[in-house]
Structure formats: structure tokens, C-alpha cells
Amino acid sequence: MTLQLSTTVSDDIIRDFANEFHEAYELCEIKLVELENNPTNQNLVNLLFRSVHSIKGNLSFVGLQPMLPLLQSIEDLLSKVRDGSLAFSAGLSDVILLSMDCAKSVVDEITGQNTSEVTTVLIDTICHNIASIINAAPGKLNTAINNTINALAPETVIPAAETSPVPAIVKPPTDEKNLIKILSRHNIIIDEDLNLMIGLIKPLEQRSPYWHGKSARLLLFALGLNKLSDNRVDPKQLAAATLMHDFGMSFLPISLLHKTSSYTQKEKKQIHQHPRTAHELLYKLQNWEPAAEIVYQHHEHMNGAGYPHGLFETEICDGAKILSIVDTFDAIMHDRAHIEKVKRPFIRAILEINRFSGTQFSSEWVELFNQFAQKLHQSNAHAF
């Protein structure tokens, strides 16, 4: 059953309410990111609590009572964080953000901006799950958080066969047919060199089960984002760079590839060398110099804090700026999957990219990425 929304207030009041809601929603986004970096900051927790409490009061004022239990549950969760009985974490950040996104979809519906799929059953489920988080024993807390995230964002569910530390049964590596299909969609002619690169993907992805399917996802995202810019980067060169950018990673020790703790300085140096391997290979093939440059620069940051050369924004090519964003986005979406048994929610991954706009990533390309990500979200293509 869908939400039964009815209000007797004027359209002007609804518009004012929607504007205030969106301001509070954006504030929550910003403060949640800040709180992840500084989880014991009481001022940030208080700001979040007051924002949610204000939204709850406004919902009641405009007659949107069916949404009140959801906001009350978020407030109850923040109360536990505020009094110190519940430690703030990235998982709790996801729960709060996705719950707020659920409320936002309803507000957008009453203002005619979108159609919401929120139902009373969904709200009851979310509230029940948030209560489970609040009352969970320490050993059950992560499970309660993951259950709530999965209820809010079903695409985050990880099949049982894929949840062991190094799964014995996983999805197979990227099928060559998928890569060819994506390349053909962008009118990229597959020559002998590209054929070689495509042929390397399966053995590369077999090096680690965590890499399975990654090449197709990145190719889909990179070429799609570039197309949105009217193909500012040569699609064929970008495709080659995307396929080969992590070639050097496959020669690192498995123990290093699967390490979950912090890297030592020696290990960081090993990892920072990996762009050189693919760069040299592409350069030696000839006719792939732009792709080689993209690969070599895709870990550079706009503020000069990247590697291997500490380049600044004006020194970094557009292809590297694209690849940097989509590679990081994919990592955010999947890097927790085999540790916490839940993927990062799509909306949360987008927010993470925006958090580093202008520092790690090009602001111009992040704006285009946001447009592309919105299309992906609407078409459910992110489940690819």
C-alpha cells in the first residue's frame, strides 16, 4: 500500500517547506561526510540531530504524518550516538543518508518533481530495522546495520556465495562479449591491439576474485561519461586505457592484493609503481600514446597530492580525470563487499566522489559525472 498523503496547507507553504527540507537534507549530507572523518565530534552530531528534529516538526505542520515514524527513528538513532551508547560508523552514515533519501523522494512527489515508491510497509520495515540497530548486542550490530541498508537500497545485497573472505564460488570474470558489446555501442572499431587487450582481461580478473566484472563496469562508466561530454576524449584511446590501467596490479603478490589492513611504506611504493607497467606496454605498441598517458596519470590528484609525479589539474589529461573518477567510484561501491558483506549504496558512492571534487577529482568532470550517475540510477544500469 502506498503512502496516503493529504494536506490542507497552501501550495506556497508546501513550496516553502520543500525548500527548507532540501536545505536540511543537504546539510545532513555534508555533516555525515564530516562525521565519518571525525566520528566523535559532538557538535556535528548535535547539528544532525537538530536538522532531523526540525524536518520532523515541519512534516507534522504540513500534514505529512505517515513520514513521522521514519524521522523519529532517525532521531532515535542519533540520540544513541549523541549520548555515546552507539559509536558512529560508515554503516550508520549510510543508514541515515538512505533514510533521508527515502523522505526526500516523498517530498519530491508532493512537489511534483518525481514519483515516490515509498510505502507504509517500507517505512515500517525501516523503522523496525533501525530499532534493531539501537537494541543490537555488540556482536549483532553490523548485521542489523546491513539489514537496514539492504532494505533501503536492495542493490547492496551480496549473494551468500560471494560473502566469504576469498569466495570459492563467485561470478565469472568479465565475458569478452560484454566488452565487445560496450565498445560497439560507442562505435569503436576493434583492431588487433584492442583484441589483444580484450583477451587479457579474463586472465587479469582471474588473478583476484574481487576483480571479477570490474573491467566491464569501468568501460561502461568511462565511455558513458565521456559521451556525455561529446567525446572530448578519443573513445578508442579511453577504452584502451580503461582496459589496461590496472595491468600492473596483477603482478603484485596476492597477499598484498587481498590485504585488509594498512599498507606499509614499502607496500605503498610497490602499489604506486603499477601505472608504469601498463604505460610502457601501451607506449611500445605504438599509436596508443594518449592511452598510455591516461594510464600513467589516472592516480594523479587535482591538488598535486597524487602519484606517481604529483601533477596538478592543468597538467593532467581529461582521460585520466575520467578514469580517476570511475575507478574510485567502482572501488567505493565494491571495496567493502567481501569484508562487511554489503556494497556501498549507490547514492553514498556518488556523495563520496563529490566530497573530493576540486581536490582529488576535477570539479568539471564531477559535475558531468553527477549527470551521468543520475541517468544510471534512473535506469538501474548501476546493477550491471
WOGI-V640828 format. One line per field, one symbol per residue. phi: phi as a letter, one per 30 degrees, with the letter a starting at -180 (. if undefined). A space follows every 10 residues. Layout:
phi = ???
This chain:
phi = .ddccabcdd dddddddddd dddddddded dddddddbdc dddddddded dddddedddd dciceedeed dddddddddd dddidbddbd ddeddddddd dddddddddd cidacdcdbd dddddddddd ddddcddedc dddddddddd ddbedddcee dccdebddbb ddeededddd dddddchcdd cddddddddd dddddddbdd ceiddddddd ddddddddci hdceeddddd dddcdceddd cddeeddcdc dddddddddd dddddddded dddddiibed dddeddcdcd cdcicdbcci dcedccdded dddedddded dddbdceccc iaddeedddd ddddecdicd cdedddddee ddddddddci ddde
